[in-house]
Amino acid sequence: MANISECPPLSRQSVQRVHTCIEPYIHLTPVLTSTTLNNIASTPQSPKALNGTEYEGAEPAKPTFELFFKCENFQKIGAFKARGAYHALSRLSEDQRKNGVITHSSGS
């Protein structure tokens, strides 16, 4: 198990360093959006939904949302785990790698 005190802080630069490390081993995956989900998320509440709240009688907000989905399911293994798994394995010492690695996933 990694010692958390040895982990670098999460920053734009640390993410960019990890990306450079794993880039040769991962596939570029698309970012997609969905008109249907955007429309559902952007549907205002009815005035009746505000009854009993501090906003009762006010006009409901009319939000406009555009949702984006990073489709990591298009990685060869079908999940984003390839990124984190490769990075974790790349940080192991030679002695740790010689002992082998056992993994488990409870989901896809």
C-alpha positions in Angstrom: 0.0 0.0 0.0 1.3 3.5 -0.9 2.2 5.9 1.9 -0.2 8.8 1.4 2.4 11.2 2.8 4.6 10.3 -0.3 1.8 11.2 -2.8 2.3 14.5 -4.5 -0.5 17.1 -4.1 -3.2 17.1 -6.7 -2.6 20.1 -9.0 -2.8 20.9 -12.7 0.9 20.2 -13.0 0.7 16.8 -11.2 -2.2 15.7 -13.4 -0.2 16.8 -16.5 2.8 14.7 -15.3 0.6 11.7 -14.8 -1.0 12.2 -18.3 2.5 12.3 -19.8 3.4 9.0 -18.0 0.3 7.1 -19.0 -0.4 8.6 -22.4 1.4 5.9 -24.5 -0.7 3.2 -22.8 -4.2 4.6 -23.0 -6.5 5.5 -25.9 -8.0 8.9 -26.6 -11.6 8.7 -25.7 -14.4 11.2 -26.8 -16.3 13.7 -24.7 -20.0 13.5 -25.8 -23.1 15.3 -24.9 -26.8 14.3 -25.0 -29.5 16.6 -26.3 -32.2 14.6 -24.4 -30.4 14.7 -21.1 -29.6 18.4 -21.6 -33.3 19.1 -22.2 -34.3 17.1 -19.1 -31.7 18.9 -16.9 -32.7 22.3 -18.3 -36.5 21.9 -17.7 -37.7 24.4 -15.1 -39.7 23.4 -12.1 -43.4 24.3 -12.1 -44.5 27.2 -9.9 -46.3 24.6 -7.8 -43.0 22.9 -6.9 -42.0 26.0 -5.0 -45.0 25.9 -2.8 -44.0 25.6 0.9 -40.5 26.9 0.2 -39.1 30.4 0.7 -39.4 30.8 -3.1 -43.2 30.3 -3.1 -44.8 32.7 -5.5 -41.5 33.4 -7.3 -41.0 32.5 -11.0 -39.0 29.2 -11.2 -35.5 29.5 -12.5 -35.0 28.6 -16.2 -31.6 26.9 -16.1 -29.7 25.9 -19.3 -27.4 22.9 -18.7 -25.1 21.2 -21.1 -23.8 17.9 -19.7 -20.6 16.4 -20.9 -19.6 12.7 -20.6 -16.0 11.5 -20.9 -16.5 8.1 -22.5 -13.8 6.0 -20.8 -15.9 3.0 -21.6 -14.2 3.2 -25.0 -10.8 2.2 -23.4 -9.8 -1.3 -24.4 -10.7 -2.6 -21.0 -14.0 -0.8 -21.1 -13.4 1.5 -18.1 -11.5 4.5 -16.8 -9.6 2.1 -14.5 -6.8 1.7 -17.1 -5.6 5.2 -16.3 -5.3 4.8 -12.5 -4.2 1.2 -12.6 -1.3 2.0 -15.0 -0.2 5.0 -13.0 -0.3 3.0 -9.7 1.7 0.2 -11.2 4.2 2.6 -12.7 5.0 4.0 -9.2 5.9 0.5 -7.8 9.6 -0.1 -7.1 11.3 -3.0 -8.8 11.1 -5.1 -5.6 7.4 -4.4 -5.3 6.8 -5.4 -9.0 8.8 -8.7 -8.5 6.3 -9.6 -5.7 3.4 -9.3 -8.3 0.1 -7.5 -8.1 -3.4 -8.8 -7.4 -6.3 -6.7 -8.4 -10.1 -6.8 -8.0 -13.0 -4.7 -9.4 -16.5 -4.8 -8.0 -17.9 -3.1 -11.1 -17.2 -2.3 -14.7 
